[in-house]
């Protein structure tokens, strides 16, 4: 996993109380998809 993806996902995790299926930023969804794929 690249450092950029890791940082983005870690920041999203820290803000997980405010995340939801429709509220996650497109870049967060793309980062998670890239890691899972």
Residue frames relative to the residue before (quaternion, step in Angstrom):
aa qw qx qy qz dx dy dz
X 1.0000 0.0000 0.0000 0.0000 0.00 0.00 0.00
X 0.4341 -0.6994 0.4972 0.2740 3.54 -0.89 0.89
X 0.6428 -0.5399 0.3856 0.3829 3.54 -1.22 0.54
X 0.6329 0.5432 -0.3339 0.4392 3.60 1.01 -0.80
X 0.6641 0.4900 -0.3041 0.4758 3.58 0.90 -0.91
X 0.6477 0.5259 -0.3179 0.4504 3.56 0.92 -0.89
X 0.6658 0.5028 -0.3034 0.4603 3.58 0.87 -0.93
X 0.6595 0.5156 -0.3058 0.4535 3.57 0.91 -0.92
X 0.6847 0.4728 -0.2859 0.4753 3.58 0.90 -0.90
X 0.6387 0.5160 -0.3312 0.4649 3.61 0.99 -0.73
X 0.6400 0.5060 -0.3283 0.4760 3.61 1.00 -0.74
X 0.6423 0.5078 -0.3210 0.4759 3.58 0.99 -0.80
X 0.6310 0.5311 -0.3314 0.4582 3.59 1.01 -0.79
X 0.6414 0.5245 -0.3223 0.4578 3.57 0.97 -0.83
X 0.7413 0.3555 -0.1933 0.5355 3.59 1.15 -0.65
X 0.2460 0.8387 -0.4636 0.1454 3.59 1.26 0.38
X 0.5743 0.5951 -0.3891 0.4059 3.61 1.10 -0.50
X 0.7313 0.4028 -0.2219 0.5038 3.57 1.17 -0.55
X 0.5790 0.5944 -0.3739 0.4143 3.59 1.26 0.07
X 0.0815 0.7635 -0.6386 0.0516 3.49 -1.21 0.65
X 0.7366 -0.4296 0.2742 0.4445 3.58 -1.24 0.16
X 0.7717 0.3216 -0.1845 0.5167 3.59 1.04 -0.66
X 0.6881 0.5022 -0.2912 0.4353 3.59 1.18 -0.26
X 0.5204 0.6273 -0.4282 0.3902 3.61 1.21 -0.16
X 0.5099 -0.6450 0.4757 0.3126 3.55 -0.99 0.85
X 0.6241 -0.5597 0.3966 0.3740 3.55 -1.14 0.64
X 0.6543 0.5149 -0.3284 0.4460 3.59 0.98 -0.74
X 0.6189 0.5195 -0.3460 0.4769 3.60 1.11 -0.60
X 0.6514 0.5054 -0.3157 0.4696 3.60 0.90 -0.87
X 0.6580 0.5083 -0.3059 0.4638 3.59 0.96 -0.87
X 0.6463 0.5200 -0.3205 0.4573 3.60 0.98 -0.81
X 0.6594 0.4914 -0.3086 0.4780 3.58 0.91 -0.87
X 0.6459 0.5196 -0.3176 0.4604 3.58 0.94 -0.85
X 0.6522 0.5219 -0.3131 0.4519 3.60 0.96 -0.85
X 0.6728 0.4892 -0.2982 0.4680 3.57 1.00 -0.78
X 0.6779 0.4932 -0.2927 0.4599 3.58 0.97 -0.82
X 0.6533 0.5639 -0.3131 0.3964 3.60 0.97 -0.85
